[in-house]
């Protein structure tokens, strides 16, 4: 019987992509619904300032946890390609090195986060009434971040192994547990911000418990031994080079949130920060099917690139783009149609609701085409080309969004912040489309020359 990994080289691409993408999409959906409902609970039961305070803390905690994500994605690319070549030993060694790198690097950064806590919270917009709420959330959640980092690393390794269903469970379990604990801690026990923070940290532990069970007693083909935990220079370099793409993206996102929070606080105080917090949650939720397709696409592209089957690589790029763009158009229409109703779900603050309704239209304006940028950047990461992946990843949040966020408010004030998202998405998509098309054309020329 074929293993799940081997099927990535033989199963028809449309069927294979659906099999990989649907569990990933469902996992992202449950996770994003968790974030949305969590935000609703916090907004309705604690207040809009609490929503803003969480948005202040998340860039710090997620950047640290993104080390686990970057190590998982970087190592996952190596694992997929190694399995495509039939080199199981390298795949197992890579996983062992991922474990060591994740534990050591994240622990170091968490210590750093606590030492510089009083500087980081105000720097990310935790000022005025937001500071005490942000500080409560920061301390409790940061303590649980090492668990989240290991979860992110393990989840991507599960997916790289060709077992998306189990990766989906790993995303769903903490999401469901977080919502249950939210109700218990915030509504029933009336713990306020403490309850929201403890619910989040405990849910990370639930996720890690499941991932440990999968690798120790479950269906995993990767069973590292103690010798595999010893860092190997070549593997660390490749994991670092490919993982740095993800880390740079999350770092840029964190810097963007820092800048945008401060610009909005200066323009409209706590209201602007609360609006951005709602927009951030909507971005995660709205893109769940595209993110799922991208996550399902990566191991397939990596496996077939490792197997040197370029025709299947081209086919999975084309299929992923078709599915993602179609779904993006449907979601875009729904968001624009209900833009005035969406903010009311989160808060009853009329100033926040009015501003958020107008902002949503601008922030999501380029949604029908932005999946080209996401899949294009993920492709270069999947095949092990770190530099193009890094540059294309940074185009959206770094090269275009940050300059535009500074410039457009000069002429359009607060509206300029929301306009920056649309223009950045459009420009980064054009750049990525150019490089992705050049790659497809190269494959086709190679295939034509081989048939002559």
C-alpha positions as CSV (number, residue, x, y, z in Angstrom):
1,X,0.0,0.0,0.0
2,X,1.3,3.5,-0.8
3,X,2.1,5.8,2.0
4,X,0.5,9.3,2.2
5,X,3.8,10.8,1.1
6,X,4.1,8.6,-2.0
7,X,0.6,9.6,-3.1
8,X,1.8,13.2,-3.5
9,X,3.7,11.9,-6.5
10,X,1.0,9.8,-8.2
11,X,-2.5,10.9,-7.3
12,X,-4.3,13.3,-9.7
13,X,-3.4,16.9,-8.8
14,X,-7.0,18.3,-8.4
15,X,-8.0,15.4,-6.1
16,X,-4.7,15.5,-4.2
17,X,-4.9,19.3,-3.7
18,X,-8.4,19.0,-2.4
19,X,-7.4,16.2,-0.1
20,X,-4.5,18.3,1.3
21,X,-6.3,21.7,1.2
22,X,-9.7,20.9,2.7
23,X,-8.3,19.7,6.1
24,X,-5.9,22.6,6.1
25,X,-8.7,25.0,5.3
26,X,-11.0,23.6,8.0
27,X,-8.2,23.9,10.5
28,X,-7.6,27.5,9.6
29,X,-11.4,28.1,9.6
30,X,-11.8,26.7,13.1
31,X,-8.7,28.7,14.2
32,X,-9.9,31.9,12.7
33,X,-13.4,31.4,14.0
34,X,-11.8,30.9,17.4
35,X,-10.0,34.2,17.0
36,X,-13.2,35.9,15.8
37,X,-15.4,34.5,18.6
38,X,-12.7,35.1,21.2
39,X,-12.6,38.8,20.0
40,X,-16.4,38.9,20.2
41,X,-16.4,37.5,23.7
42,X,-13.7,39.9,24.8
43,X,-15.4,42.9,23.2
44,X,-18.9,42.2,24.5
45,X,-17.9,40.9,28.0
46,X,-14.9,43.1,28.8
47,X,-15.0,46.0,26.3
48,X,-13.5,47.5,23.1
49,X,-10.4,48.6,24.9
50,X,-9.7,44.9,25.7
51,X,-9.9,44.1,22.0
52,X,-7.3,46.8,21.3
53,X,-5.1,45.6,24.2
54,X,-5.0,42.0,22.8
55,X,-4.0,43.4,19.4
56,X,-1.1,45.2,21.1
57,X,0.2,42.0,22.6
58,X,-0.3,39.6,19.7
59,X,2.6,40.9,17.5
60,X,5.1,40.2,20.3
61,X,3.8,36.7,21.2
62,X,3.2,35.7,17.6
63,X,6.6,36.9,16.5
64,X,8.3,34.7,19.1
65,X,6.0,31.8,18.3
66,X,6.7,32.3,14.6
67,X,10.2,31.0,15.3
68,X,8.4,27.6,15.7
69,X,6.4,28.2,12.6
70,X,9.5,29.2,10.5
71,X,11.4,26.2,11.7
72,X,8.4,24.0,10.9
73,X,8.0,25.4,7.4
74,X,11.7,25.5,6.7
75,X,12.2,21.9,7.9
76,X,8.9,20.8,6.3
77,X,10.3,21.8,2.9
78,X,13.3,19.6,3.5
79,X,11.2,16.8,4.8
80,X,8.8,16.9,1.8
81,X,11.7,16.9,-0.7
82,X,13.6,14.2,1.1
83,X,10.5,12.0,1.1
84,X,10.1,12.7,-2.6
85,X,13.6,11.4,-3.1
86,X,13.0,8.4,-0.8
87,X,15.5,9.7,1.8
88,X,13.7,9.0,5.0
89,X,16.8,9.2,7.1
90,X,17.3,12.9,6.2
91,X,13.6,13.6,7.0
92,X,13.9,12.1,10.5
93,X,17.2,14.0,11.2
94,X,15.5,17.2,10.0
95,X,12.6,16.7,12.4
96,X,15.0,16.0,15.3
97,X,16.9,19.2,14.6
98,X,13.6,21.1,14.3
99,X,12.8,20.1,17.9
100,X,16.1,21.3,19.3
101,X,16.1,24.6,17.4
102,X,12.5,25.4,18.4
103,X,13.0,24.7,22.2
104,X,16.3,26.6,22.5
105,X,15.5,29.7,20.3
106,X,12.0,30.3,21.7
107,X,13.0,29.9,25.3
108,X,15.7,32.6,24.7
109,X,13.3,35.0,23.1
110,X,10.6,34.5,25.9
111,X,13.2,35.5,28.5
112,X,14.0,38.6,26.3
113,X,10.3,39.4,26.1
114,X,9.9,39.4,29.9
115,X,13.1,41.5,30.5
116,X,12.0,44.2,28.1
117,X,8.2,44.0,28.8
118,X,7.8,47.6,30.0
119,X,9.4,48.9,26.8
120,X,7.7,46.5,24.3
121,X,4.1,47.1,25.5
122,X,4.0,50.9,25.0
123,X,6.0,50.5,21.8
124,X,3.3,48.3,20.2
125,X,0.6,50.8,21.1
126,X,-0.2,49.8,24.7
127,X,-0.7,53.3,25.9
128,X,-3.3,55.2,28.0
129,X,-6.2,53.0,29.0
130,X,-4.8,50.1,27.0
131,X,-1.7,49.6,29.1
132,X,-3.0,47.8,32.2
133,X,-5.1,45.4,30.1
134,X,-2.3,44.7,27.7
135,X,0.1,44.1,30.6
136,X,-2.1,41.4,32.1
137,X,-2.6,39.6,28.8
138,X,1.1,39.9,27.9
139,X,2.5,38.2,31.0
140,X,0.2,35.2,31.0
141,X,0.2,34.6,27.2
142,X,4.0,35.1,26.9
143,X,4.5,32.3,29.4
144,X,2.6,30.0,27.2
145,X,4.3,31.0,23.9
146,X,6.9,28.2,24.0
147,X,4.0,25.7,23.9
148,X,2.6,27.6,20.9
149,X,5.9,27.6,19.1
150,X,6.3,23.8,19.4
151,X,2.7,23.4,18.2
152,X,3.4,25.5,15.1
153,X,6.6,23.6,14.3
154,X,4.9,20.2,14.9
155,X,1.8,21.1,12.9
156,X,3.8,22.0,9.8
157,X,5.9,18.8,10.1
158,X,2.7,16.7,10.2
159,X,1.6,18.4,7.0
160,X,5.0,18.0,5.3
161,X,4.7,14.2,6.1
162,X,1.5,14.1,4.0
163,X,-1.0,13.8,6.8
164,X,-3.2,16.9,6.6
165,X,-6.1,15.4,8.5
166,X,-4.0,15.1,11.7
167,X,-2.7,18.6,11.2
168,X,-6.3,19.8,11.0
169,X,-7.1,18.2,14.4
170,X,-4.0,19.9,15.9
171,X,-5.5,23.2,14.9
172,X,-9.1,22.5,15.9
173,X,-8.5,21.1,19.4
174,X,-6.9,24.3,20.9
175,X,-9.5,26.5,19.1
176,X,-12.4,24.7,20.6
177,X,-10.8,24.5,24.0
178,X,-10.1,28.2,24.0
179,X,-13.7,29.1,23.3
180,X,-15.0,26.8,26.1
181,X,-12.5,28.2,28.5
182,X,-13.4,31.8,27.4
183,X,-17.0,31.2,28.5
184,X,-15.9,29.5,31.7
185,X,-13.2,32.0,32.7
186,X,-14.7,35.3,31.4
187,X,-18.4,34.8,31.6
188,X,-18.9,32.3,34.5
189,X,-15.9,33.1,36.7
190,X,-15.8,36.8,35.7
191,X,-12.0,36.8,35.5
192,X,-12.0,39.5,32.8
193,X,-8.7,39.9,31.0
194,X,-7.1,37.3,33.2
195,X,-9.7,34.8,32.0
196,X,-9.0,35.7,28.3
197,X,-5.3,35.2,28.8
198,X,-5.4,31.9,30.7
199,X,-7.9,30.5,28.2
200,X,-5.4,31.2,25.4
201,X,-2.4,29.8,27.2
202,X,-4.1,26.6,28.3
203,X,-5.4,26.0,24.8
204,X,-1.7,26.0,23.6
205,X,-1.1,23.2,26.0
206,X,-4.0,21.2,24.7
207,X,-2.6,21.5,21.1
208,X,0.9,20.4,22.2
209,X,-0.5,17.4,24.0
210,X,-2.2,16.2,20.9
211,X,0.9,16.8,18.7
212,X,3.1,14.8,21.2
213,X,0.6,12.0,21.1
214,X,0.7,11.9,17.2
215,X,4.5,11.7,17.0
216,X,5.0,9.4,20.0
217,X,2.1,7.0,19.7
218,X,0.2,8.0,16.6
219,X,0.6,7.6,12.8
220,X,3.8,9.5,12.2
221,X,6.6,8.0,10.1
222,X,9.1,10.3,11.7
223,X,10.5,8.8,14.9
224,X,13.6,10.7,15.8
225,X,16.1,9.3,18.3
226,X,18.4,11.2,20.7
227,X,21.2,11.3,18.1
228,X,18.8,13.1,15.7
229,X,18.4,15.9,18.2
230,X,22.0,16.9,17.8
231,X,22.2,19.9,15.5
232,X,23.8,19.3,12.1
233,X,25.3,22.4,10.5
234,X,24.0,21.7,7.0
235,X,20.5,21.0,8.2
236,X,20.5,24.1,10.5
237,X,21.6,26.3,7.6
238,X,18.9,25.1,5.3
239,X,16.2,25.1,7.9
240,X,17.3,28.6,8.8
241,X,17.5,29.9,5.2
242,X,14.0,28.6,4.3
243,X,12.5,29.3,7.7
244,X,13.8,32.9,7.7
245,X,11.3,33.6,5.0
246,X,8.5,32.9,7.4
247,X,10.2,34.6,10.3
248,X,10.9,37.7,8.2
249,X,7.2,37.8,7.1
250,X,6.0,37.6,10.7
251,X,8.6,40.1,11.8
252,X,7.4,42.5,9.1
253,X,3.8,41.9,10.2
254,X,4.7,42.6,13.8
255,X,6.5,45.8,12.8
256,X,3.6,46.8,10.6
257,X,1.2,46.3,13.5
258,X,3.5,48.3,15.7
259,X,3.6,51.2,13.3
260,X,-0.1,51.1,12.3
261,X,-1.2,50.9,16.0
262,X,0.9,54.0,16.8
263,X,-0.3,55.9,13.7
264,X,-3.9,55.1,14.5
265,X,-3.5,55.9,18.2
266,X,-2.2,59.3,17.2
267,X,-5.0,59.9,14.7
268,X,-8.0,58.7,16.7
269,X,-6.8,57.2,20.0
270,X,-8.2,53.9,21.3
271,X,-10.9,53.8,18.7
272,X,-8.5,53.5,15.8
273,X,-6.6,50.7,17.5
274,X,-9.8,48.8,18.2
275,X,-10.9,49.2,14.5
276,X,-7.6,47.7,13.4
277,X,-7.9,44.9,15.8
278,X,-11.3,44.0,14.3
279,X,-9.8,44.3,10.8
280,X,-7.0,42.0,11.7
281,X,-9.4,39.3,12.9
282,X,-11.4,39.6,9.7
283,X,-8.3,39.2,7.6
284,X,-7.4,35.9,9.2
285,X,-11.0,34.7,8.9
286,X,-11.7,35.8,5.3
287,X,-8.5,34.2,4.0
288,X,-9.0,30.8,5.6
289,X,-9.7,28.9,2.3
290,X,-6.8,30.6,0.5
291,X,-4.4,29.9,3.4
292,X,-5.7,26.3,3.4
293,X,-5.0,25.9,-0.3
294,X,-1.6,27.4,0.2
295,X,-0.8,25.0,3.0
296,X,-2.0,22.1,1.0
297,X,-0.1,23.3,-2.0
298,X,3.3,23.5,-0.4
299,X,4.1,19.8,0.4
300,X,2.8,18.7,-3.0
301,X,5.0,21.2,-4.8
302,X,8.0,20.3,-2.7
303,X,7.5,16.6,-3.1
304,X,7.2,16.7,-6.9
305,X,10.0,19.2,-7.2
306,X,12.2,16.7,-5.2
307,X,11.0,13.9,-7.5
308,X,11.9,16.2,-10.5
309,X,8.4,15.9,-11.9
310,X,8.1,19.5,-13.2
311,X,4.8,18.8,-15.1
312,X,3.1,18.0,-11.8
313,X,4.7,21.1,-10.2
314,X,3.2,23.3,-13.0
315,X,-0.2,21.6,-12.7
316,X,-0.4,22.1,-8.9
317,X,0.5,25.8,-9.3
318,X,-2.2,26.2,-11.9
319,X,-4.8,24.3,-9.9
320,X,-4.1,26.1,-6.7
321,X,-4.3,29.5,-8.3
322,X,-7.7,28.6,-10.0
323,X,-9.2,27.3,-6.7
324,X,-7.9,30.2,-4.7
325,X,-8.9,33.0,-7.0
326,X,-12.4,31.6,-7.4
327,X,-12.9,31.4,-3.7
328,X,-11.4,34.9,-3.1
329,X,-13.9,36.4,-5.5
330,X,-16.8,34.8,-3.6
331,X,-15.5,35.9,-0.2
332,X,-14.8,39.4,-1.5
333,X,-18.4,39.8,-2.7
334,X,-19.7,38.7,0.7
335,X,-17.5,41.0,2.7
336,X,-18.4,44.1,0.6
337,X,-22.1,43.2,0.8
338,X,-22.1,42.9,4.6
339,X,-19.4,45.5,5.5
340,X,-21.7,47.5,7.6
341,X,-23.0,44.5,9.6
342,X,-19.7,42.9,10.4
343,X,-18.4,45.4,13.0
344,X,-21.6,45.2,15.0
345,X,-20.8,41.6,15.9
346,X,-17.7,42.6,17.8
347,X,-18.8,45.7,19.7
348,X,-21.6,48.2,20.3
349,X,-19.3,51.2,20.3
350,X,-20.8,53.3,17.4
351,X,-17.5,55.1,16.7
352,X,-15.7,51.8,16.2
353,X,-18.5,50.3,14.1
354,X,-18.7,53.3,11.8
355,X,-15.0,53.5,11.1
356,X,-14.6,49.7,10.7
357,X,-17.4,49.5,8.1
358,X,-15.6,52.0,5.9
359,X,-12.2,50.5,6.5
360,X,-13.2,47.0,5.5
361,X,-14.0,48.0,1.9
362,X,-10.5,49.4,1.4
363,X,-8.5,46.7,3.3
364,X,-10.2,43.9,1.3
365,X,-10.3,45.7,-2.1
366,X,-7.5,43.6,-3.7
367,X,-8.7,40.3,-2.2
368,X,-9.8,38.7,-5.6
369,X,-6.1,38.7,-6.8
370,X,-4.0,38.5,-3.7
371,X,-4.0,34.7,-3.6
372,X,-1.5,34.9,-6.5
373,X,1.0,36.6,-4.2
374,X,0.5,34.1,-1.4
375,X,0.8,31.0,-3.5
376,X,3.7,32.5,-5.6
377,X,5.8,33.2,-2.5
378,X,4.9,29.8,-1.0
379,X,6.0,28.1,-4.2
380,X,9.6,29.4,-4.0
381,X,9.8,28.4,-0.3
382,X,8.4,24.9,-1.1
383,X,11.2,24.2,-3.7
384,X,14.0,25.4,-1.4
385,X,14.7,28.8,-3.1
386,X,15.0,31.0,0.0
387,X,16.1,34.3,-1.6
388,X,13.2,34.7,-4.1
389,X,10.8,33.4,-1.4
390,X,12.1,36.0,1.1
391,X,11.9,38.9,-1.4
392,X,8.4,38.1,-2.6
393,X,7.2,37.5,1.0
394,X,8.5,41.0,2.0
395,X,6.9,42.8,-1.0
396,X,3.4,42.8,0.6
397,X,4.0,43.9,4.2
398,X,7.5,45.4,3.9
399,X,8.3,47.0,0.6
400,X,4.9,48.4,-0.2
401,X,2.6,48.5,2.9
402,X,5.0,50.2,5.4
403,X,5.9,53.1,3.1
404,X,2.3,53.6,2.0
405,X,1.1,53.6,5.6
406,X,3.4,56.5,6.3
407,X,2.7,58.4,3.1
408,X,-1.0,58.1,2.4
409,X,-2.2,59.5,5.8
410,X,-0.5,62.7,5.0
411,X,-3.1,63.4,2.4
412,X,-6.0,61.1,3.4
413,X,-5.6,61.0,7.2
414,X,-7.0,57.9,8.8
415,X,-8.5,56.7,5.5
416,X,-5.0,56.6,4.1
417,X,-4.0,53.8,6.5
418,X,-6.8,51.6,5.1
419,X,-6.1,52.6,1.5
420,X,-2.4,51.4,2.0
421,X,-3.6,47.8,2.4
422,X,-5.3,47.8,-1.0
423,X,-2.4,49.4,-2.9
424,X,0.2,47.2,-1.2
425,X,-1.7,44.0,-2.1
426,X,-2.2,45.1,-5.7
427,X,1.5,46.0,-6.3
428,X,2.9,42.9,-4.5
429,X,0.6,40.7,-6.6
430,X,1.9,42.2,-9.8
431,X,5.5,41.6,-8.8
432,X,4.9,38.0,-7.7
433,X,2.9,37.1,-10.8
434,X,5.8,38.2,-13.0
435,X,8.3,35.9,-11.2
436,X,5.9,33.0,-11.0
437,X,5.1,33.2,-14.7
438,X,8.8,33.3,-15.5
439,X,9.2,30.1,-13.5
440,X,6.4,28.3,-15.2
441,X,7.7,29.4,-18.6
442,X,11.1,28.0,-17.7
443,X,9.6,24.6,-16.9
444,X,7.7,24.5,-20.1
445,X,10.8,25.4,-22.2
446,X,12.8,22.6,-20.4
447,X,10.0,20.1,-21.1
448,X,9.9,21.2,-24.8
449,X,13.6,20.8,-25.2
450,X,13.5,17.3,-23.7
451,X,10.9,16.2,-26.3
452,X,12.9,17.4,-29.3
